[in-house]
Amino acid sequence: MVDNKLTRRNFISGVGTSALALALVKPEPVRGSNENSKINLGIIGCGGRGSWIADLFQKHGGYNIVAAADYFQDRVDAFGGRFNVPANRRYTSLSCYKKLLESKVDAVAIMSPPYFHPEQAQNAVEAGVHVYLAKPIAVDVPGSKNVESSGKEATKKNLCFLVDFQTRVDEFYIKAIERVHSGAIGDMVFGEASYHCGRLGRQAEPGTPEARLKNWVFDKALSGDIITEQNIHSLDVMSWIMKKTPLHATGTGSRKVRTDVGDCWDNFSLVYEYPDQVGISFSSRQFNAHDTKPDGIRNRMFGTKGVLETQYGGKVFIRGKEYYTGGSTSTIYHQGAVNNIADFHRNIMGKNYINNTVAESVRSNLVTILGRTAAYQKRRVTWNELLRDTKKMDVRLDGLKL
């Protein structure tokens, strides 16, 4: 992230207006004319990000947006009007995605709050539908494992399952991290990861179940807290660089600045320890820091021969004996999604069911939960201990239309 104009920060403010939505398609795209060879797609979540991603799917040219679902009627109607979704294929309520699965679509893009991702993805795979899933994939360990299982089941059923990380398909991130893995910076010494941004705008006045759903990015159970919902972008890069799981995490955090909505913390400060005594510090904030720089999504990895530096929306490069000039990632938010949408289409049409984005996404999701658990419990938490966790986040959906 270079400045306040970067889309990711601005986007997240609009995302809270979306609740549940889902849409689907038959697993085998219809062959024949150019029009009939398109993939019939449904969207889960018709708010800010759902509408934005649907526009990119439409511009790709290989998809028909044929169904939509969201908890809020006005959201799904506005979405349906924009993308010409018939009124009888606009679904509402918490379980509206099940009606979409019954509408016989080929694929679904799941853009709902993260708490709902595991169940929606699982049911989509069970229905024989290709899955395009927003990150984070889940808010807890059981949910993460559930998505992992759904990804494997999708492969068995000849279905595509893609998790949408923009950095993973950016050419400069790819080339730089490939060089690191080939020894460009030598042995790992230590690293730094951070995600610093201003506060997000709330989408409704708190006080009702519906307002809570609109303000889901501020809700621990619905979003996984900021470390999972937002900070995963930095922690995923950390996990990608390391290619292995951390041994344990320690740290803290709090809720001191943004106290007017939800229950999410507004800052985290952690240390992850990897094998061979490699420590990586992580910090995040989600409040106004009065133009303090640098901010944004950043990672640095120090090695015995050089240093990798990455900035989401900024420069990615390597300093040292094997210098790599890299390049600017100023279009990463938009272009990353465009690349993933193209890959999803290519995989479906080419019958490529390897689904290699799932395992890496599960690991990164668990890395965020490891740090969150250590901070919440104010103690060191090991990776092996985390994997034994069977407790689900308590979402409490009382008062909402099922």
TALIN-V705325 format. One record per residue. RES is the residue in one letter. PSI is psi in degrees with one decimal (999 if undefined). OMEGA is omega in degrees with one decimal (999 if undefined). Layout:
# TALIN-V705325
res=RES psi=PSI omega=OMEGA
res=RES psi=PSI omega=OMEGA
This chain:
# TALIN-V705325
res=M psi=127.1 omega=-176.3
res=V psi=-43.1 omega=-177.8
res=D psi=-175.3 omega=-174.0
res=N psi=-10.3 omega=179.9
res=K psi=-10.8 omega=-176.4
res=L psi=135.3 omega=-168.9
res=T psi=-34.8 omega=-174.0
res=R psi=-47.2 omega=-177.9
res=R psi=-45.1 omega=-179.2
res=N psi=-37.7 omega=-179.4
res=F psi=-45.1 omega=-172.4
res=I psi=-28.6 omega=177.1
res=S psi=-34.6 omega=-178.5
res=G psi=-20.2 omega=-175.9
res=V psi=-31.9 omega=-175.6
res=G psi=-18.5 omega=180.0
res=T psi=-11.9 omega=-178.5
res=S psi=141.4 omega=171.9
res=A psi=-131.4 omega=-178.3
res=L psi=137.4 omega=170.4
res=A psi=151.9 omega=179.7
res=L psi=154.9 omega=177.7
res=A psi=156.5 omega=-171.4
res=L psi=175.7 omega=-179.3
res=V psi=152.0 omega=175.6
res=K psi=144.0 omega=-174.0
res=P psi=-27.6 omega=-179.4
res=E psi=109.3 omega=-179.0
res=P psi=142.1 omega=179.3
res=V psi=131.8 omega=179.1
res=R psi=156.9 omega=176.2
res=G psi=-120.4 omega=179.9
res=S psi=167.2 omega=179.9
res=N psi=-39.8 omega=-179.0
res=E psi=-44.4 omega=-176.4
res=N psi=-16.2 omega=-179.8
res=S psi=-3.0 omega=178.2
res=K psi=156.3 omega=179.3
res=I psi=125.1 omega=178.3
res=N psi=117.5 omega=-169.6
res=L psi=140.8 omega=170.6
res=G psi=154.0 omega=-176.5
res=I psi=135.2 omega=173.5
res=I psi=114.8 omega=179.7
res=G psi=105.5 omega=-172.3
res=C psi=20.7 omega=178.1
res=G psi=-142.2 omega=-174.0
res=G psi=-57.0 omega=-176.5
res=R psi=-35.7 omega=178.3
res=G psi=-44.1 omega=178.5
res=S psi=-39.6 omega=-179.7
res=W psi=-46.7 omega=-178.3
res=I psi=-34.8 omega=178.2
res=A psi=-38.3 omega=177.9
res=D psi=-39.5 omega=179.1
res=L psi=-38.1 omega=175.4
res=F psi=-43.2 omega=-179.2
res=Q psi=-42.6 omega=-179.1
res=K psi=-23.2 omega=177.8
res=H psi=-40.5 omega=177.9
res=G psi=-9.0 omega=-177.6
res=G psi=10.3 omega=-177.0
res=Y psi=146.2 omega=165.4
res=N psi=124.1 omega=175.7
res=I psi=108.5 omega=-169.0
res=V psi=-9.0 omega=-178.7
res=A psi=154.6 omega=-178.3
res=A psi=151.0 omega=178.3
res=A psi=142.9 omega=177.7
res=D psi=153.0 omega=178.8
res=Y psi=-35.7 omega=-172.6
res=F psi=125.8 omega=-177.6
res=Q psi=-41.6 omega=-178.0
res=D psi=-33.6 omega=179.0
res=R psi=-49.3 omega=-176.6
res=V psi=-32.0 omega=177.9
res=D psi=-41.1 omega=177.0
res=A psi=-41.5 omega=177.7
res=F psi=-47.3 omega=-179.1
res=G psi=-38.5 omega=177.5
res=G psi=-39.3 omega=-178.4
res=R psi=-38.6 omega=-174.1
res=F psi=14.4 omega=175.1
res=N psi=41.7 omega=174.7
res=V psi=124.5 omega=-178.4
res=P psi=149.3 omega=-177.6
res=A psi=-34.1 omega=-178.5
res=N psi=1.4 omega=175.0
res=R psi=27.8 omega=173.1
res=R psi=121.1 omega=-171.2
res=Y psi=144.5 omega=178.7
res=T psi=166.2 omega=-179.1
res=S psi=171.1 omega=-179.8
res=L psi=-31.1 omega=-177.6
res=S psi=19.8 omega=-174.8
res=C psi=-25.3 omega=-178.9
res=Y psi=-25.6 omega=179.3
res=K psi=-36.1 omega=176.5
res=K psi=-36.1 omega=177.3
res=L psi=-39.5 omega=178.1
res=L psi=-31.9 omega=178.7
res=E psi=-9.4 omega=-176.8
res=S psi=3.2 omega=172.7
res=K psi=64.0 omega=172.2
res=V psi=171.1 omega=179.6
res=D psi=-34.8 omega=-175.1
res=A psi=159.2 omega=177.8
res=V psi=140.1 omega=171.3
res=A psi=115.3 omega=-174.7
res=I psi=108.4 omega=-177.0
res=M psi=20.7 omega=-179.2
res=S psi=173.4 omega=174.7
res=P psi=143.1 omega=-172.1
res=P psi=-30.6 omega=-179.9
res=Y psi=-34.6 omega=-174.3
res=F psi=-9.9 omega=-173.8
res=H psi=-48.6 omega=-176.1
res=P psi=-47.3 omega=-178.6
res=E psi=-43.4 omega=-178.6
res=Q psi=-42.5 omega=179.1
res=A psi=-42.2 omega=179.3
res=Q psi=-47.3 omega=-179.1
res=N psi=-33.7 omega=177.7
res=A psi=-45.6 omega=178.8
res=V psi=-41.2 omega=178.4
res=E psi=-30.9 omega=179.7
res=A psi=-0.6 omega=179.0
res=G psi=37.2 omega=-174.4
res=V psi=137.6 omega=174.9
res=H psi=146.9 omega=-173.3
res=V psi=126.3 omega=169.8
res=Y psi=111.8 omega=-168.9
res=L psi=129.4 omega=174.6
res=A psi=155.3 omega=173.0
res=K psi=155.7 omega=-4.5
res=P psi=156.9 omega=-174.7
res=I psi=-19.2 omega=-175.5
res=A psi=173.3 omega=-179.4
res=V psi=-5.9 omega=-178.3
res=D psi=175.5 omega=-177.5
res=V psi=-48.2 omega=178.0
res=P psi=-39.4 omega=178.8
res=G psi=-40.3 omega=178.4
res=S psi=-44.3 omega=178.6
res=K psi=-33.4 omega=178.0
res=N psi=-43.7 omega=178.5
res=V psi=-39.2 omega=176.6
res=E psi=-44.5 omega=179.1
res=S psi=-39.7 omega=179.4
res=S psi=-38.0 omega=177.4
res=G psi=-42.8 omega=178.8
res=K psi=-39.8 omega=178.9
res=E psi=-36.4 omega=177.3
res=A psi=-43.9 omega=178.5
res=T psi=-42.8 omega=178.8
res=K psi=-32.8 omega=-176.4
res=K psi=11.0 omega=-178.1
res=N psi=50.2 omega=176.3
res=L psi=150.7 omega=175.9
res=C psi=141.2 omega=179.9
res=F psi=109.3 omega=-176.2
res=L psi=132.1 omega=175.4
res=V psi=132.5 omega=-168.2
res=D psi=88.0 omega=170.3
res=F psi=122.6 omega=-177.7
res=Q psi=-38.1 omega=-176.8
res=T psi=-33.1 omega=-174.9
res=R psi=-14.8 omega=178.7
res=V psi=16.7 omega=175.7
res=D psi=130.4 omega=-172.9
res=E psi=-36.5 omega=-177.1
res=F psi=-38.8 omega=172.9
res=Y psi=-46.4 omega=-178.0
res=I psi=-50.7 omega=-176.4
res=K psi=-40.5 omega=-178.9
res=A psi=-45.6 omega=-177.2
res=I psi=-32.0 omega=172.0
res=E psi=-41.1 omega=178.2
res=R psi=-40.8 omega=177.7
res=V psi=-44.6 omega=-179.8
res=H psi=-20.8 omega=177.8
res=S psi=2.2 omega=175.1
res=G psi=13.5 omega=-175.2
res=A psi=-30.8 omega=178.8
res=I psi=9.8 omega=179.2
res=G psi=-152.3 omega=177.9
res=D psi=143.7 omega=178.9
res=M psi=137.5 omega=177.4
res=V psi=-61.9 omega=174.1
res=F psi=168.7 omega=-177.7
res=G psi=172.0 omega=178.0
res=E psi=139.4 omega=175.7
res=A psi=143.2 omega=-179.9
res=S psi=154.3 omega=173.0
res=Y psi=98.9 omega=-178.9
res=H psi=126.1 omega=178.5
res=C psi=170.0 omega=177.4
res=G psi=174.2 omega=-179.0
res=R psi=154.3 omega=178.0
res=L psi=154.5 omega=179.3
res=G psi=135.2 omega=178.0
res=R psi=152.0 omega=-173.3
res=Q psi=-8.8 omega=179.6
res=A psi=155.2 omega=175.2
res=E psi=122.7 omega=-177.4
res=P psi=156.3 omega=173.9
res=G psi=-12.1 omega=179.3
res=T psi=159.1 omega=176.6
res=P psi=-38.4 omega=179.9
res=E psi=-38.6 omega=177.9
res=A psi=-37.8 omega=177.5
res=R psi=-41.3 omega=179.2
res=L psi=-39.1 omega=177.4
res=K psi=-32.2 omega=-179.8
res=N psi=32.7 omega=-170.9
res=W psi=-26.5 omega=-179.2
res=V psi=-14.2 omega=178.4
res=F psi=4.1 omega=-173.1
res=D psi=122.8 omega=-176.0
res=K psi=-48.6 omega=-174.7
res=A psi=-38.4 omega=-177.5
res=L psi=-31.9 omega=-174.2
res=S psi=-24.1 omega=-173.3
res=G psi=7.2 omega=-174.8
res=D psi=167.1 omega=-171.7
res=I psi=-26.8 omega=-177.2
res=I psi=-29.5 omega=177.6
res=T psi=-44.7 omega=-175.1
res=E psi=-41.5 omega=-178.3
res=Q psi=-51.2 omega=-169.7
res=N psi=-11.4 omega=178.2
res=I psi=-25.9 omega=-178.9
res=H psi=-38.5 omega=176.7
res=S psi=-41.5 omega=-178.0
res=L psi=-26.6 omega=173.9
res=D psi=-40.2 omega=177.0
res=V psi=-42.1 omega=176.1
res=M psi=-47.1 omega=-179.4
res=S psi=-38.0 omega=178.2
res=W psi=-45.2 omega=178.6
res=I psi=-44.6 omega=-173.4
res=M psi=-28.4 omega=178.6
res=K psi=21.2 omega=-179.5
res=K psi=172.1 omega=-179.9
res=T psi=148.5 omega=175.3
res=P psi=158.0 omega=176.4
res=L psi=-42.1 omega=-178.8
res=H psi=171.7 omega=177.6
res=A psi=148.5 omega=172.8
res=T psi=156.7 omega=177.1
res=G psi=-165.7 omega=-176.4
res=T psi=-174.3 omega=179.2
res=G psi=-179.3 omega=-178.0
res=S psi=179.4 omega=177.5
res=R psi=92.1 omega=-173.2
res=K psi=-26.3 omega=-172.8
res=V psi=-48.6 omega=179.8
res=R psi=98.6 omega=-174.0
res=T psi=11.7 omega=-172.7
res=D psi=-4.3 omega=-177.5
res=V psi=141.6 omega=175.1
res=G psi=-163.3 omega=179.9
res=D psi=9.4 omega=178.5
res=C psi=149.9 omega=172.2
res=W psi=161.6 omega=178.1
res=D psi=5.6 omega=175.5
res=N psi=150.5 omega=174.1
res=F psi=147.0 omega=175.5
res=S psi=115.2 omega=-169.7
res=L psi=163.3 omega=168.4
res=V psi=125.0 omega=173.0
res=Y psi=133.0 omega=175.6
res=E psi=128.2 omega=177.1
res=Y psi=167.9 omega=176.8
res=P psi=158.4 omega=179.9
res=D psi=29.0 omega=175.0
res=Q psi=39.6 omega=175.5
res=V psi=114.1 omega=178.5
res=G psi=140.3 omega=176.4
res=I psi=119.4 omega=178.0
res=S psi=145.1 omega=179.0
res=F psi=137.7 omega=173.4
res=S psi=149.7 omega=176.1
res=S psi=152.6 omega=171.0
res=R psi=154.4 omega=177.6
res=Q psi=59.7 omega=177.1
res=F psi=167.9 omega=-177.3
res=N psi=121.9 omega=178.6
res=A psi=17.6 omega=172.0
res=H psi=49.7 omega=175.0
res=D psi=22.7 omega=174.5
res=T psi=134.4 omega=178.9
res=K psi=153.7 omega=-2.4
res=P psi=156.7 omega=173.5
res=D psi=-163.1 omega=178.7
res=G psi=-160.4 omega=-175.8
res=I psi=109.1 omega=-172.2
res=R psi=148.0 omega=173.8
res=N psi=138.9 omega=172.2
res=R psi=136.0 omega=176.8
res=M psi=119.0 omega=-178.7
res=F psi=131.3 omega=177.8
res=G psi=179.1 omega=-178.6
res=T psi=-15.6 omega=-179.3
res=K psi=-5.8 omega=-177.1
res=G psi=-174.5 omega=-177.1
res=V psi=130.5 omega=171.5
res=L psi=132.2 omega=175.1
res=E psi=129.9 omega=176.8
res=T psi=145.1 omega=174.0
res=Q psi=119.9 omega=177.5
res=Y psi=115.0 omega=-176.1
res=G psi=-2.5 omega=-179.7
res=G psi=-146.0 omega=-173.9
res=K psi=143.3 omega=172.4
res=V psi=124.7 omega=-177.0
res=F psi=172.0 omega=177.9
res=I psi=129.0 omega=172.3
res=R psi=150.8 omega=173.4
res=G psi=-160.1 omega=-174.8
res=K psi=-34.1 omega=177.4
res=E psi=68.5 omega=-174.9
res=Y psi=135.7 omega=175.8
res=Y psi=119.0 omega=-174.9
res=T psi=-26.4 omega=177.0
res=G psi=-139.0 omega=-179.4
res=G psi=-179.5 omega=-177.5
res=S psi=140.6 omega=177.2
res=T psi=36.9 omega=-173.0
res=S psi=-22.6 omega=-179.6
res=T psi=16.2 omega=-170.0
res=I psi=-38.9 omega=-176.7
res=Y psi=-49.3 omega=179.2
res=H psi=-51.0 omega=-173.6
res=Q psi=-33.3 omega=177.8
res=G psi=-43.8 omega=177.9
res=A psi=-40.8 omega=177.3
res=V psi=-44.6 omega=179.6
res=N psi=-42.1 omega=-179.5
res=N psi=-38.9 omega=177.8
res=I psi=-39.8 omega=177.0
res=A psi=-41.9 omega=178.3
res=D psi=-41.6 omega=179.9
res=F psi=-46.5 omega=179.2
res=H psi=-45.5 omega=-178.9
res=R psi=-40.8 omega=-179.9
res=N psi=-42.3 omega=179.5
res=I psi=-50.4 omega=-177.2
res=M psi=-30.9 omega=179.8
res=G psi=2.7 omega=179.3
res=K psi=45.8 omega=176.9
res=N psi=106.8 omega=-173.3
res=Y psi=27.0 omega=179.6
res=I psi=-39.2 omega=176.1
res=N psi=51.7 omega=-173.5
res=N psi=-0.9 omega=175.6
res=T psi=-15.1 omega=-171.4
res=V psi=-52.9 omega=-174.5
res=A psi=-43.6 omega=179.5
res=E psi=-38.1 omega=-179.8
res=S psi=-37.5 omega=177.2
res=V psi=-45.2 omega=179.5
res=R psi=-46.5 omega=-179.5
res=S psi=-38.1 omega=178.2
res=N psi=-43.0 omega=179.3
res=L psi=-31.8 omega=176.2
res=V psi=-40.7 omega=178.6
res=T psi=-39.9 omega=-179.0
res=I psi=-34.1 omega=175.2
res=L psi=-48.3 omega=179.7
res=G psi=-41.7 omega=178.8
res=R psi=-43.6 omega=-180.0
res=T psi=-43.1 omega=178.7
res=A psi=-40.7 omega=-179.8
res=A psi=-45.0 omega=179.0
res=Y psi=-42.9 omega=-173.8
res=Q psi=-4.3 omega=175.8
res=K psi=46.9 omega=179.8
res=R psi=169.6 omega=175.8
res=R psi=130.7 omega=178.3
res=V psi=128.2 omega=-178.5
res=T psi=159.5 omega=178.8
res=W psi=-43.8 omega=-179.2
res=N psi=-36.8 omega=176.8
res=E psi=-42.5 omega=-179.9
res=L psi=-43.7 omega=-176.6
res=L psi=-18.7 omega=178.2
res=R psi=-4.0 omega=-177.1
res=D psi=124.0 omega=179.7
res=T psi=5.5 omega=-175.5
res=K psi=131.6 omega=177.2
res=K psi=150.1 omega=174.0
res=M psi=138.4 omega=-179.2
res=D psi=101.9 omega=-170.6
res=V psi=-29.4 omega=177.2
res=R psi=81.8 omega=-176.5
res=L psi=20.7 omega=179.3
res=D psi=138.6 omega=176.3
res=G psi=-5.5 omega=179.4
res=L psi=151.6 omega=-178.9
res=K psi=117.5 omega=-179.0
res=L psi=999 omega=999
